[in-house]
Amino acid sequence: MTSILNAIFGAKKPSEQNILHVDMHSHLLAAIDDGVGSLEESFEIIRKFRELGYKKIITTPHIMSDFYRNTPEIIQKKLKDLQDFLDSKAFYFPVEAAAEYYVDEAFLEMLRNKQPILSFGKEKYILFETGFMNPPPFIEEAIFLMQTEGYKPIFAHPERYIYLYDNFSMLERMIEMGICLQINLLSLTGYYSREAKKMAEKLIDANLVDFAASDCHSLKHFEALKESTKTSYYKKLIQKDLLNNTLM
């Protein structure tokens, strides 16, 4: 009966309705961080994203004061280089850029001084990360400052932070403050570690995931991304009310 009603009223097939159309965390600007090294590699990966069903990419190079001292101007210039390269290939695919901000003293100073911050979407999302072993002591201050300036913080790959494994209440406190959570799809395969996989599954089961993304740095990552779409937890994840497609 359900299939008959779907046919009558034109309901979408689940695969069409729940597929991720927007990837909002990757490192596809050439030679700017630990991601792709060339425009040719960027093009090859983006081409594969389109083949997988994606319709838009928001790429997010690192901004980290000790290692990747990128600025909005540097990132926008690199984005223009990539867009021009795609045009030269007659490959027309929407690619935007923001950043993945590392929460350190330099980032706090940027917020305190109201310096330009790269955000994306109507909600002015900011993607941020911390060190994997220990949280910065001022993480809540950073979240508060982002929100005070009208941004919506997204915590990148919380399943990978070792300091959260025995301190889930800390993550719950951050969620209560109003942040979004973004998991890496590669975590569903155990690509990073068994513990990261378990944590990603825990977050999915608890319905705490707002965004799912590739965090793609290379062709190797993309191949692992394809494998993640075959997992049972990927199928469970895309039944959730993820926010990726609101960024179209």
N, C-alpha and C positions, 0 to 999 in steps of 0.2 A: 504493500500500500504506500509506504514512504517513497519508493522509487517512482510510483505512478504520480504522486503529488508533486514530486520534484520535477518530473517531466512536464506536468501541466503548468506549474508556476515558474518554471525556468530557474530553479535553484542551481547554484554553482556546484560543481563537483568539489569534494573536500580538497583535492590536490590543487585546484585552482584558487580556492577560497583562502587557504592557509599558507600558501607558499610565501617565503620571504622575498620581497621585491627590492628592499633597500638594505645595503650593508653600510653600517655607520661606524665601523672601527677597522682600519687597515693602515698599512704603511706602504703606499704605492706611488709616492712622489720620489723620483729618482735621486739617489745620492744625497739624501738629506738627514737620514738617521740610520737605524739598523735594518731598514727595509730594502726595497729593490735598489739595484745599482745602476740601472739604465732605463731610458725611455722605452727601449725595445722590450725589456722584461715587463715593464708596467703595461704596455699594450697587450702583450700575450696573456697576462693574468686577467686584465679587464675583459678581453675577448672571451676568456673561459667563464668569467662571471656571467656574461650575457647568455652564453650557451646553457648555463645552469638555471637560467630563468630570472636572474636579477635585472632590474630596470634602472637602477641608480646606485652610485657609490659615493659615500662621503668619506674621504680618506683623512686620516688623523695622525700626522707625524708627531713624534715626541717633541715636547718642549721640556727640557731638563737642564738646569743651570750648570751642572757639573760636566755634562756630556754633549747635549744637543741644544745649543744656544740659538734655537730657531726663533724667529719673530714673525708676526703676521705678514710683514712685507716680504720676507724670504719665502714663506709658505705660499703666498699668493703669486709670487713670481714663478715658483716651481709648478704651481697648478696651471698657470698660463702656458708654460712650456709643454706640459702634458696635454692640455687641451689642443694646442696648436699641432702637436704631433699626431693626435688622434684625427684631427681634421685633415692632415696631410695624407692619412691612410683612408680617407673617406669613411671613417668609422665614427658615427655620430651616436654618442652615448653620454648621458649626464654624469659628470664627475664634479663634485664639489670638495672643498677642503675645510677642515677645522683643525683641531689639535688634540693630542692626549697630554694633558698637563700633569707633571709630576709634582706632588704636594711637598714643597720644601719652603725654606725661608724666602727664596726669590719669588715663588708664586704668591706667597702671602703679601709680599711687598707690592707686587703687581696689583693685587686686589685692593690693598689699603690705599694705593696711590691712584686707583681708578684708571689704570693703564688699559689699552685695548686688549680684549680677550676674544679669542676666536670661538664662537658658538655656532650652533646650527639648529634649524627648525624654528617654527613659530614660538616654541616654548623657550628659546635661547638656551638650549642644552649645552652643558660643558662636560666633556669627558675628562675624568681625572683618575690618577693612579697613585699608589704609594710603593714603598719598598716591599719586597716579598716577605722578609723575615720579621721586621718590626714596624709598627705603625708610628707615624710622626706624632709627637705629643700634642700637636696643635691641629689635629684632623678636624675636630668639631668646630674650631674657630674658622678653618678654611671653608667648611660647608656653610657656616653662618654668613661669612663674607660673600660667598658666591650668591647666596640667596638674597642677601641685602642689596646686591647690585642688580637684582632682577633675573639672575640665571637659575636654571634648573640643573643641579649636579647629577651626573651619571657616574657611578662607581664602576670602573672598568674591571672586568674579570675577578670578582671577589672570590671565586672558587680557587684562585691560585695563591692567595695570601696565607702563608703558613701560620701567621699569628692569629688568624681567625678560627683555625681548626679546633682549638681548645677554648675559644672565647667567642662563641656565637652570639652571646649577649651584646658584644660590642657592635656587631653588624646589625642586630635588632635595634640598638640605640640609634645608629645612623639612619636606618629605615624610618624610625619614628621622627627623625628630623626632616624627612621629606625627600631623601635622595632616591634615584632610580638605580636599578642594578642591571648590568649588562654582562652576560656570560659569553665565553668563547665557545663556539661550536666544536672546536678541536678538543675541548675538554671532555666531550661526550665519548670520545674514542680512547681516552686514557693517554692522549698524546703527551701531556705535560707530566702527569703522575697519576697513580692510582688514587691518591688522596684528593687531587683536584677533580677527578671524575666523580668520586663519591660526593664531594661538596656540590658540584654542579647538579647532580641528581637530587640531592637534598633540597636545593633551592627551587628546582622545578616542581618537586613533589609538594613543597610548601607554597607554591604559586607566588613566588617572590621575584620572578624574573620579568623585567620590563622590556629588555632588548636582548637579542642574540646576534652575534656578529662573528666575522671570520678572524679578526686580528691578523689578517694575512700579511706576511712579510716577504714571501717568495713563492715560486712555483711549487716547492715542496709543501708549503703550507696549504696551497690550493688543493693539491692531491689529497691531503689529509682532510680537508674540508669536505670533499666529495664523499669520503668514507663516513664522515659524521652523519650525513643525510640518510644513511642506511641503518642507523642505530634505533633501538626502540625508544630511547629518550628523546631523540630528535622528533620522532612521530608524536610523542606526547607533548613536546615543547610547542610545536606549531599549532596545536589545538588551543593553546593559551591565547589570551588577549595581548599579544606582543604589540609594541608601539612602532616597530620598524616601518611599517607601511604608511604610518601617518606622516612620514618624512618625504613622501613622493611630491 
